[in-house]
Amino acid sequence: MTAKPDLLTPTTGDIFAMSWPMALRAVMMFSIVIIDLYLVSSLGEEAVAAIGIATVIIGMLIGTTSAFANAMQIKVAQAFGTGDALTLKTAFYAGLAINVTLVLSGVVLILLFGNAVINALAHSPGIAAGASAYLTIFTLVLLAESVSASLTSLFNGCGRTRLAFYSFLISGPVNVVSSIVLIYGLYGFPEMGLAGAAWGSFIGAALRLVYLSARMVHSHGLSFGISGWANDSLPRSTRKQFAFSWPIAATFISMTFAYQACAAIHANLSVYEFAAITLIMPWVRIAGQLSYTWTQATGILVAQSLGKARSSAALDAFLSRAWRGAFVAALIVSTAYAIIILSTGWIYADLADQTRAALFSFLPVLLVVPFPRVSNAICGNVLRAAGDSKSSMNISLIGNWVFMVPATAICVLVLDLSVTWVFALFLLEELVKFPFFHRRIWSKEWHKLQN
């Protein structure tokens, strides 16, 4: 018997097919600056410190544009679900206008105030000069990535997540090779040091932009095969899309700044405890990409299903399957965390015993936290997919600024608790958000698309 068309909702296989390229793409995106750090490490500590300072500014701007690109991805998915080429075209170009405007504004601020910020952070004139040279050239990378992020959101929203992954497979090796050649002046090229690393990153970013642009033109054409704009004009549509996007962007920006605030408070721990929490956090982010991109893919498919006006029964059936798959992903992440912790003696062979003991004390939290975190992330992405982005934002703000940052300050600065208890706050934050997120999902209000 053939299933009713209304019940032909996506499967867990569809979520996996969409999520794994997104996970690998996210890891590769993180690697842009990591590659530069690795390649310039032979130039000495000052070169590494210079890139470290520059990435403080770069990270804030990339984080902001990525947040708005995430919101654009949802609008594209909704439009793709409706099958309306005009709405799809408008969602893409409105999102592109928002991203490019944000990055251009950021570049202007960097050119005006970047040196002042660098001089305040740098420990020596040499570090400041290196950071300034790297950051100035890296603004070209930011401009290229603002367009690439919009193209990635277009393809992700249409369910073609592999294209962004392929773009990194093409550009990544070029980035590495060109950076090595320009840093060390090989094959007759000038020896450029830090500037060479930035130029190598730009060459890779430009190649990725060319590839994604060519795929977009081949798939849709510049006009998407239709003239005109939704809401009668592109400026009006852009303003409307910005109104939809800013709560989503605010959620991710708030998380970024809350993380930085907690990291600053963590600096008041003992040197061994601070080293332990600093070492584990990058691993937490990278290993967590599997479960997080699963929830992102779920949100995209929910947005597409809402655009197709699926019934409440079909939506609930799909979300139940997605949730079960998310817990499998959480189990894999939990296992990965255990492997990482148990391997720290091999990964970081020269760690002091106190630091290694602190890392091992994180294991109970790392085994549990993926489960409430992935469940909350499912809720957040579903709410955003339905247009209820303000609820998701408010819940995240409560978790970040009403609980996490004040609790971290109290535990570290007032109670002087060990890093084991401080790290446990990451689990408690998810438990604080848990009832708010799930109550909103159980209300079923997300079954209807909000514009």
Secondary structure, DSSP 8 states (H G I E B T S, - for coil): ----GGG----HHHHHHHHHHHHHHHHHHHHHHHHHHHHHGGG-HHHHHHHHHHHHHHHHHHHHHHHHHHHHHHHHHHHHHHT-HHHHHHHHHHHHHHHHHHHHHHHHHHHHHHHHHHHHH-SSHHHHHHHHHHHHHHHHHHHHHHHHHHHHHHHHHTT-THHHHHHHHHHHHHHHHHHHHHHHT-TT----THHHHHHHHHHHHHHHHHHHHHHHHHHT-TTTT--S-GGGSHHHHHHHHHHHHHHHHHHHHHHHHHHHHHHHHHTTS-HHHHHHHHHHHHHHHHHTHHHHHHHHHHHHHHHHHHHTT--HHHHHHHHHHHHHHHHHHHHHHHHHHHHHHHTHHHHTTT--HHHHHHHHHTHHHHHHTHHHHHHHHHHHHHHHHTT-HHHHHHHHHIIIIIIIHHHHHIIIIIS---HHHHHHHHHHHHHHHHHHHHHHHHT-GGGS---
